[in-house]
Structure formats: C-alpha cells, structure tokens
C-alpha cells in the first residue's frame, strides 16, 4: 500500500515562487502546508536522469534528505511521437540559446521552430501527435517514495498561435480542440493539462477517503 502524507509540512522541491504558489494552492484544500526548498536554502541537484520519473525523484529525494521532511517534486516536458519522444527531458534545454544564437537565455520560439524543422524534414504527411508529460514524485526522508504521471495528448500545429501560457503552449493543440494551449485561458488549461492529470492521481491516492 502506498504511503500517505501525514500532518508534517511538505517541502516543494522548487526554487520557483510561482510553482510553490500554484502547488500550495492545489494542496491547501487537503490540509497540507507547504514550504519551498528555496526558502530552506537547499541546493538544487543536477537533473541527470534520462526520464521524467528519474529527474522528479532526484529532486524530491534531495529535498527530503536535506530537510528531514517529506518532499514533492515535478518534472515535465513535451514528447513528440515522430521524434521518438524528443525533446522529452531536454524540453527546456532545446530552448537554451547557443553562443552564436544570441544572448544567453531561453528562446521558446527558437525551440518550437527546432521541433517543427525536424518534423518537416520527415515529410509533409508525418504524424504530428505528441503529449505533454508531468511526473510528480513524493519522497520521504527514510527513502520511501510514490510517483504520479499525468499526460495531455495533442498534436503540433504551425505557425504558433496565442499569447497565453508559456513554453511550447502556442504550438500544442489538445486532443478534441482547435485552439492551442496558448489560446486557452489559464483556468481552462489547468483543468485539462498534464499537471492537472498528475495532481488528480496524487490527490486520489493521498487524500481520498
Ligand atoms: P520543468 O518541469 O519545469 O523542468 O519544465 C520543462 C519544460 O517543459 C518547461 O520549461 C516547458 O518548456 C515545458 N513545459 C512543461 N509544461 C508545459 C506546459 O504546460 N506548456 C508549455 N510548455 C511546458
């Protein structure tokens, strides 16, 4: 049987205040109080895993061991079927500018263009199916852990459309929709996203009954 969270504070393995706020709001109705790894000055471990599960576990375990409290981490990205699941765990890396591409930082339009260029090289009739994946990992200081994986299935469109959201949202059209994620208002996107799917699974196992 999967271990359940008790009344201890939960460490969210992120240094991103926005993520802490979003996850904290999702867990508050279940009586869980959250604190971020950043506010505890815990170091960010290198994400050296080959899968979303490995990377989420690396982050959750480091935060649980560093704090002595249960910890929750997430890892997410875009997987394109015709590209054998790439960019996958390298989703954010594909947006990282090389020295010859401009000032250091992330350029999401460049990253979306890279994916599109690779698809077009495979031919006009190539399958454009893809999914966003989100893995949530819970880890306890004694080493026990639980993992929840969520998905949003869809297809890639070109050119990018919409101004809402972030990352690859302007080229992702969720299954059964005509609009991209970047044309959905945030509440609507959050109700059908890979993150919502993963959280629903976590909540069902950790807090039901
Ligand atoms: P991380 O899990 O914060 O490392 O995110 C990995 C990358 O996946 C992000 O930088 C985004 O580019 C991409 N990604 C994850 N979720 C979404 C989403 O909902 N929309 C668009 N891009 C996403």
py3Dmol code that shows the C-alpha trace and the ligand (Angstrom):
import py3Dmol

protein = """\
ATOM      1  CA  UNK A   1       0.000   0.000   0.000  1.00  0.00           C
ATOM      2  CA  UNK A   2       1.270   3.446  -0.893  1.00  0.00           C
ATOM      3  CA  UNK A   3       2.425   5.569   1.986  1.00  0.00           C
ATOM      4  CA  UNK A   4       0.291   8.625   2.692  1.00  0.00           C
ATOM      5  CA  UNK A   5       1.283  12.116   3.726  1.00  0.00           C
ATOM      6  CA  UNK A   6       0.716  12.897   7.394  1.00  0.00           C
ATOM      7  CA  UNK A   7       0.425  16.241   9.113  1.00  0.00           C
ATOM      8  CA  UNK A   8       4.050  17.296   8.557  1.00  0.00           C
ATOM      9  CA  UNK A   9       4.891  20.286   6.376  1.00  0.00           C
ATOM     10  CA  UNK A  10       5.582  19.253   2.769  1.00  0.00           C
ATOM     11  CA  UNK A  11       8.696  20.627   1.083  1.00  0.00           C
ATOM     12  CA  UNK A  12       8.111  21.603  -2.552  1.00  0.00           C
ATOM     13  CA  UNK A  13      11.357  20.916  -4.376  1.00  0.00           C
ATOM     14  CA  UNK A  14      11.448  24.141  -6.342  1.00  0.00           C
ATOM     15  CA  UNK A  15      13.202  27.488  -6.197  1.00  0.00           C
ATOM     16  CA  UNK A  16      10.422  28.991  -8.295  1.00  0.00           C
ATOM     17  CA  UNK A  17       7.993  31.070  -6.192  1.00  0.00           C
ATOM     18  CA  UNK A  18       5.279  30.742  -8.883  1.00  0.00           C
ATOM     19  CA  UNK A  19       5.421  26.949  -8.765  1.00  0.00           C
ATOM     20  CA  UNK A  20       5.258  26.959  -4.932  1.00  0.00           C
ATOM     21  CA  UNK A  21       2.172  29.178  -5.066  1.00  0.00           C
ATOM     22  CA  UNK A  22       0.457  27.007  -7.705  1.00  0.00           C
ATOM     23  CA  UNK A  23       1.210  23.697  -5.939  1.00  0.00           C
ATOM     24  CA  UNK A  24       0.458  25.159  -2.489  1.00  0.00           C
ATOM     25  CA  UNK A  25      -2.996  26.262  -3.713  1.00  0.00           C
ATOM     26  CA  UNK A  26      -3.725  22.765  -5.097  1.00  0.00           C
ATOM     27  CA  UNK A  27      -2.763  21.084  -1.797  1.00  0.00           C
ATOM     28  CA  UNK A  28      -4.236  23.605   0.681  1.00  0.00           C
ATOM     29  CA  UNK A  29      -7.782  22.140   0.445  1.00  0.00           C
ATOM     30  CA  UNK A  30      -6.305  18.849   1.694  1.00  0.00           C
ATOM     31  CA  UNK A  31      -4.836  20.453   4.824  1.00  0.00           C
ATOM     32  CA  UNK A  32      -1.227  20.269   3.605  1.00  0.00           C
ATOM     33  CA  UNK A  33       1.042  23.195   4.373  1.00  0.00           C
ATOM     34  CA  UNK A  34       3.949  23.720   2.006  1.00  0.00           C
ATOM     35  CA  UNK A  35       7.354  25.350   2.129  1.00  0.00           C
ATOM     36  CA  UNK A  36       9.803  25.616  -0.762  1.00  0.00           C
ATOM     37  CA  UNK A  37      13.254  24.043  -0.976  1.00  0.00           C
ATOM     38  CA  UNK A  38      14.467  27.511  -1.969  1.00  0.00           C
ATOM     39  CA  UNK A  39      13.295  29.108   1.270  1.00  0.00           C
ATOM     40  CA  UNK A  40      15.151  26.371   3.215  1.00  0.00           C
ATOM     41  CA  UNK A  41      18.292  27.177   1.155  1.00  0.00           C
ATOM     42  CA  UNK A  42      18.509  23.579  -0.040  1.00  0.00           C
ATOM     43  CA  UNK A  43      20.769  23.192  -3.089  1.00  0.00           C
ATOM     44  CA  UNK A  44      19.221  22.301  -6.465  1.00  0.00           C
ATOM     45  CA  UNK A  45      20.578  18.882  -7.511  1.00  0.00           C
ATOM     46  CA  UNK A  46      21.659  18.397 -11.139  1.00  0.00           C
ATOM     47  CA  UNK A  47      18.861  16.791 -13.208  1.00  0.00           C
ATOM     48  CA  UNK A  48      20.923  13.954 -14.646  1.00  0.00           C
ATOM     49  CA  UNK A  49      18.068  11.463 -15.183  1.00  0.00           C
ATOM     50  CA  UNK A  50      17.099  10.006 -18.569  1.00  0.00           C
ATOM     51  CA  UNK A  51      13.370  10.075 -17.753  1.00  0.00           C
ATOM     52  CA  UNK A  52      10.866  12.423 -16.117  1.00  0.00           C
ATOM     53  CA  UNK A  53      10.473   9.920 -13.262  1.00  0.00           C
ATOM     54  CA  UNK A  54      14.224   9.806 -12.600  1.00  0.00           C
ATOM     55  CA  UNK A  55      14.516  13.600 -12.584  1.00  0.00           C
ATOM     56  CA  UNK A  56      11.464  14.134 -10.368  1.00  0.00           C
ATOM     57  CA  UNK A  57      12.809  11.538  -7.910  1.00  0.00           C
ATOM     58  CA  UNK A  58      16.291  13.127  -7.882  1.00  0.00           C
ATOM     59  CA  UNK A  59      14.705  16.462  -6.878  1.00  0.00           C
ATOM     60  CA  UNK A  60      12.231  15.021  -4.351  1.00  0.00           C
ATOM     61  CA  UNK A  61      14.823  12.782  -2.653  1.00  0.00           C
ATOM     62  CA  UNK A  62      17.381  15.594  -2.378  1.00  0.00           C
ATOM     63  CA  UNK A  63      14.788  17.873  -0.745  1.00  0.00           C
ATOM     64  CA  UNK A  64      13.524  15.137   1.636  1.00  0.00           C
ATOM     65  CA  UNK A  65      17.039  14.201   2.730  1.00  0.00           C
ATOM     66  CA  UNK A  66      18.136  17.840   3.042  1.00  0.00           C
ATOM     67  CA  UNK A  67      15.125  18.873   5.127  1.00  0.00           C
ATOM     68  CA  UNK A  68      14.133  15.739   7.058  1.00  0.00           C
ATOM     69  CA  UNK A  69      10.558  16.290   5.800  1.00  0.00           C
ATOM     70  CA  UNK A  70       8.502  14.687   3.015  1.00  0.00           C
ATOM     71  CA  UNK A  71       9.068  16.442  -0.302  1.00  0.00           C
ATOM     72  CA  UNK A  72       7.255  16.809  -3.621  1.00  0.00           C
ATOM     73  CA  UNK A  73       8.945  17.499  -6.964  1.00  0.00           C
ATOM     74  CA  UNK A  74       7.704  17.687 -10.524  1.00  0.00           C
ATOM     75  CA  UNK A  75       9.307  17.253 -13.892  1.00  0.00           C
ATOM     76  CA  UNK A  76       7.620  17.891 -17.201  1.00  0.00           C
ATOM     77  CA  UNK A  77       8.150  18.263 -20.908  1.00  0.00           C
ATOM     78  CA  UNK A  78       6.950  17.730 -24.453  1.00  0.00           C
ATOM     79  CA  UNK A  79       7.228  14.319 -26.173  1.00  0.00           C
ATOM     80  CA  UNK A  80       6.734  14.141 -29.935  1.00  0.00           C
ATOM     81  CA  UNK A  81       5.840  10.691 -31.322  1.00  0.00           C
ATOM     82  CA  UNK A  82       7.579  11.083 -34.689  1.00  0.00           C
ATOM     83  CA  UNK A  83      10.755  12.265 -32.903  1.00  0.00           C
ATOM     84  CA  UNK A  84      10.880   9.148 -30.682  1.00  0.00           C
ATOM     85  CA  UNK A  85       9.638  11.128 -27.690  1.00  0.00           C
ATOM     86  CA  UNK A  86      12.048  14.047 -28.024  1.00  0.00           C
ATOM     87  CA  UNK A  87      12.632  16.664 -26.701  1.00  0.00           C
ATOM     88  CA  UNK A  88      11.365  14.828 -23.563  1.00  0.00           C
ATOM     89  CA  UNK A  89      13.588  15.506 -20.546  1.00  0.00           C
ATOM     90  CA  UNK A  90      15.521  18.009 -22.715  1.00  0.00           C
ATOM     91  CA  UNK A  91      12.439  20.174 -23.402  1.00  0.00           C
ATOM     92  CA  UNK A  92      13.817  23.224 -21.589  1.00  0.00           C
ATOM     93  CA  UNK A  93      17.356  22.628 -22.920  1.00  0.00           C
ATOM     94  CA  UNK A  94      16.142  22.892 -26.529  1.00  0.00           C
ATOM     95  CA  UNK A  95      15.180  26.495 -25.771  1.00  0.00           C
ATOM     96  CA  UNK A  96      18.649  27.369 -24.425  1.00  0.00           C
ATOM     97  CA  UNK A  97      20.433  29.724 -26.865  1.00  0.00           C
ATOM     98  CA  UNK A  98      23.897  28.700 -28.102  1.00  0.00           C
ATOM     99  CA  UNK A  99      26.572  31.412 -28.085  1.00  0.00           C
ATOM    100  CA  UNK A 100      26.009  32.032 -31.827  1.00  0.00           C
ATOM    101  CA  UNK A 101      22.216  32.354 -31.417  1.00  0.00           C
ATOM    102  CA  UNK A 102      22.200  35.469 -29.245  1.00  0.00           C
ATOM    103  CA  UNK A 103      22.459  36.456 -25.571  1.00  0.00           C
ATOM    104  CA  UNK A 104      22.348  33.580 -23.026  1.00  0.00           C
ATOM    105  CA  UNK A 105      18.815  32.566 -22.021  1.00  0.00           C
ATOM    106  CA  UNK A 106      15.804  30.651 -23.297  1.00  0.00           C
ATOM    107  CA  UNK A 107      14.035  31.319 -26.577  1.00  0.00           C
ATOM    108  CA  UNK A 108      10.788  29.344 -26.845  1.00  0.00           C
ATOM    109  CA  UNK A 109      10.142  30.391 -30.444  1.00  0.00           C
ATOM    110  CA  UNK A 110      13.527  29.017 -31.428  1.00  0.00           C
ATOM    111  CA  UNK A 111      12.726  25.754 -29.577  1.00  0.00           C
ATOM    112  CA  UNK A 112       9.305  25.411 -31.248  1.00  0.00           C
ATOM    113  CA  UNK A 113      10.987  26.105 -34.603  1.00  0.00           C
ATOM    114  CA  UNK A 114      13.569  23.380 -33.928  1.00  0.00           C
ATOM    115  CA  UNK A 115      10.807  20.809 -33.304  1.00  0.00           C
ATOM    116  CA  UNK A 116       8.902  21.972 -36.392  1.00  0.00           C
ATOM    117  CA  UNK A 117      12.036  21.866 -38.570  1.00  0.00           C
ATOM    118  CA  UNK A 118      12.718  18.275 -37.545  1.00  0.00           C
ATOM    119  CA  UNK A 119       9.105  17.283 -38.283  1.00  0.00           C
ATOM    120  CA  UNK A 120       9.157  18.941 -41.708  1.00  0.00           C
ATOM    121  CA  UNK A 121      12.369  17.107 -42.577  1.00  0.00           C
ATOM    122  CA  UNK A 122      10.413  13.878 -42.045  1.00  0.00           C
ATOM    123  CA  UNK A 123       7.896  14.884 -44.739  1.00  0.00           C
ATOM    124  CA  UNK A 124       4.620  16.754 -45.109  1.00  0.00           C
ATOM    125  CA  UNK A 125       2.449  13.769 -44.142  1.00  0.00           C
ATOM    126  CA  UNK A 126       4.305  12.986 -40.904  1.00  0.00           C
ATOM    127  CA  UNK A 127       2.228  12.132 -37.808  1.00  0.00           C
ATOM    128  CA  UNK A 128       2.114  15.286 -35.629  1.00  0.00           C
ATOM    129  CA  UNK A 129       0.907  13.534 -32.443  1.00  0.00           C
ATOM    130  CA  UNK A 130       2.580  14.484 -29.185  1.00  0.00           C
ATOM    131  CA  UNK A 131       1.911  14.796 -25.474  1.00  0.00           C
ATOM    132  CA  UNK A 132       2.949  16.914 -22.548  1.00  0.00           C
ATOM    133  CA  UNK A 133       4.018  14.768 -19.595  1.00  0.00           C
ATOM    134  CA  UNK A 134       4.162  15.747 -15.938  1.00  0.00           C
ATOM    135  CA  UNK A 135       5.598  13.484 -13.254  1.00  0.00           C
ATOM    136  CA  UNK A 136       5.060  14.267  -9.578  1.00  0.00           C
ATOM    137  CA  UNK A 137       7.374  12.459  -7.144  1.00  0.00           C
ATOM    138  CA  UNK A 138       6.800  12.299  -3.391  1.00  0.00           C
ATOM    139  CA  UNK A 139       9.774  11.231  -1.276  1.00  0.00           C
ATOM    140  CA  UNK A 140      10.102  10.660   2.449  1.00  0.00           C
ATOM    141  CA  UNK A 141      13.380  11.134   4.372  1.00  0.00           C
ATOM    142  CA  UNK A 142      13.604   7.355   5.011  1.00  0.00           C
ATOM    143  CA  UNK A 143      13.738   6.681   1.247  1.00  0.00           C
ATOM    144  CA  UNK A 144      10.142   5.635   0.576  1.00  0.00           C
ATOM    145  CA  UNK A 145       8.587   7.279  -2.487  1.00  0.00           C
ATOM    146  CA  UNK A 146       5.499   7.465  -4.712  1.00  0.00           C
ATOM    147  CA  UNK A 147       5.229   8.644  -8.317  1.00  0.00           C
ATOM    148  CA  UNK A 148       2.231  10.002 -10.291  1.00  0.00           C
ATOM    149  CA  UNK A 149       2.318  10.614 -14.048  1.00  0.00           C
ATOM    150  CA  UNK A 150      -0.078  12.852 -15.948  1.00  0.00           C
ATOM    151  CA  UNK A 151      -0.436  13.432 -19.675  1.00  0.00           C
ATOM    152  CA  UNK A 152      -2.122  15.861 -22.049  1.00  0.00           C
ATOM    153  CA  UNK A 153      -2.448  14.331 -25.504  1.00  0.00           C
ATOM    154  CA  UNK A 154      -2.476  16.516 -28.595  1.00  0.00           C
ATOM    155  CA  UNK A 155      -0.947  17.484 -31.917  1.00  0.00           C
ATOM    156  CA  UNK A 156       1.567  20.078 -33.004  1.00  0.00           C
ATOM    157  CA  UNK A 157       0.442  22.957 -35.207  1.00  0.00           C
ATOM    158  CA  UNK A 158       2.458  25.531 -37.148  1.00  0.00           C
ATOM    159  CA  UNK A 159       2.776  28.522 -37.056  1.00  0.00           C
ATOM    160  CA  UNK A 160       2.479  29.188 -33.283  1.00  0.00           C
ATOM    161  CA  UNK A 161      -0.825  30.758 -32.146  1.00  0.00           C
ATOM    162  CA  UNK A 162      -1.896  32.556 -28.961  1.00  0.00           C
ATOM    163  CA  UNK A 163      -0.300  34.692 -26.306  1.00  0.00           C
ATOM    164  CA  UNK A 164      -1.317  32.947 -23.060  1.00  0.00           C
ATOM    165  CA  UNK A 165       0.604  30.242 -21.203  1.00  0.00           C
ATOM    166  CA  UNK A 166       4.322  29.589 -21.593  1.00  0.00           C
ATOM    167  CA  UNK A 167       6.913  27.335 -23.226  1.00  0.00           C
ATOM    168  CA  UNK A 168       5.547  25.268 -26.119  1.00  0.00           C
ATOM    169  CA  UNK A 169       1.877  26.228 -25.498  1.00  0.00           C
ATOM    170  CA  UNK A 170       1.474  28.150 -28.819  1.00  0.00           C
ATOM    171  CA  UNK A 171       2.075  25.001 -30.933  1.00  0.00           C
ATOM    172  CA  UNK A 172       0.204  22.452 -28.772  1.00  0.00           C
ATOM    173  CA  UNK A 173      -3.415  21.683 -29.712  1.00  0.00           C
ATOM    174  CA  UNK A 174      -5.010  19.396 -27.106  1.00  0.00           C
ATOM    175  CA  UNK A 175      -6.951  16.387 -28.364  1.00  0.00           C
ATOM    176  CA  UNK A 176     -10.503  17.276 -29.468  1.00  0.00           C
ATOM    177  CA  UNK A 177      -9.686  21.014 -29.633  1.00  0.00           C
ATOM    178  CA  UNK A 178      -8.948  23.520 -32.377  1.00  0.00           C
ATOM    179  CA  UNK A 179      -7.281  26.108 -30.129  1.00  0.00           C
ATOM    180  CA  UNK A 180      -3.698  25.847 -28.882  1.00  0.00           C
ATOM    181  CA  UNK A 181      -2.938  25.832 -25.143  1.00  0.00           C
ATOM    182  CA  UNK A 182      -1.794  29.454 -25.616  1.00  0.00           C
ATOM    183  CA  UNK A 183      -5.354  30.292 -26.762  1.00  0.00           C
ATOM    184  CA  UNK A 184      -6.898  28.777 -23.598  1.00  0.00           C
ATOM    185  CA  UNK A 185      -7.372  30.934 -20.534  1.00  0.00           C
ATOM    186  CA  UNK A 186      -5.253  29.662 -17.628  1.00  0.00           C
ATOM    187  CA  UNK A 187      -8.141  28.126 -15.637  1.00  0.00           C
ATOM    188  CA  UNK A 188      -9.324  26.240 -18.710  1.00  0.00           C
ATOM    189  CA  UNK A 189      -5.806  24.994 -19.479  1.00  0.00           C
ATOM    190  CA  UNK A 190      -5.269  23.929 -15.855  1.00  0.00           C
ATOM    191  CA  UNK A 191      -8.419  21.807 -15.942  1.00  0.00           C
ATOM    192  CA  UNK A 192      -7.125  19.654 -18.834  1.00  0.00           C
ATOM    193  CA  UNK A 193      -3.347  19.874 -18.511  1.00  0.00           C
ATOM    194  CA  UNK A 194      -0.807  17.143 -17.827  1.00  0.00           C
ATOM    195  CA  UNK A 195      -0.191  18.794 -14.440  1.00  0.00           C
ATOM    196  CA  UNK A 196      -3.909  18.600 -13.571  1.00  0.00           C
ATOM    197  CA  UNK A 197      -3.916  14.910 -14.563  1.00  0.00           C
ATOM    198  CA  UNK A 198      -0.889  14.123 -12.379  1.00  0.00           C
ATOM    199  CA  UNK A 199      -2.324  16.075  -9.422  1.00  0.00           C
ATOM    200  CA  UNK A 200      -5.677  14.321  -9.743  1.00  0.00           C
ATOM    201  CA  UNK A 201      -3.863  10.974  -9.431  1.00  0.00           C
ATOM    202  CA  UNK A 202      -1.853  12.188  -6.422  1.00  0.00           C
ATOM    203  CA  UNK A 203      -4.944  13.566  -4.691  1.00  0.00           C
ATOM    204  CA  UNK A 204      -6.932  10.379  -5.400  1.00  0.00           C
ATOM    205  CA  UNK A 205      -4.274   8.206  -3.772  1.00  0.00           C
ATOM    206  CA  UNK A 206      -3.052  10.502  -0.996  1.00  0.00           C
ATOM    207  CA  UNK A 207      -6.240  12.161   0.205  1.00  0.00           C
ATOM    208  CA  UNK A 208      -9.257  10.112  -0.876  1.00  0.00           C
ATOM    209  CA  UNK A 209     -11.475   8.518   1.736  1.00  0.00           C
TER     210      UNK A 209
END
"""
ligand_1 = """\
23
LIG
P 10.253 21.743 -15.869
O 9.443 20.561 -15.474
O 9.927 22.954 -15.061
O 11.723 21.419 -15.962
O 9.796 22.140 -17.342
C 10.265 21.551 -18.503
C 9.846 22.324 -19.718
O 8.729 21.677 -20.304
C 9.391 23.733 -19.470
O 10.463 24.616 -19.446
C 8.473 23.984 -20.678
O 9.185 24.361 -21.787
C 7.919 22.620 -20.976
N 6.569 22.552 -20.441
C 6.163 21.886 -19.343
N 4.849 22.069 -19.129
C 4.442 22.890 -20.132
C 3.182 23.468 -20.439
O 2.155 23.286 -19.753
N 3.159 24.254 -21.522
C 4.222 24.508 -22.289
N 5.418 24.015 -22.046
C 5.526 23.197 -20.972
"""
view = py3Dmol.view(width=600, height=400)
view.addModel(protein, "pdb")
view.setStyle({"model": 0}, {"cartoon": {"style": "trace"}})
view.addModel(ligand_1, "xyz")
view.setStyle({"model": 1}, {"stick": {}})
view.zoomTo()
view.show()
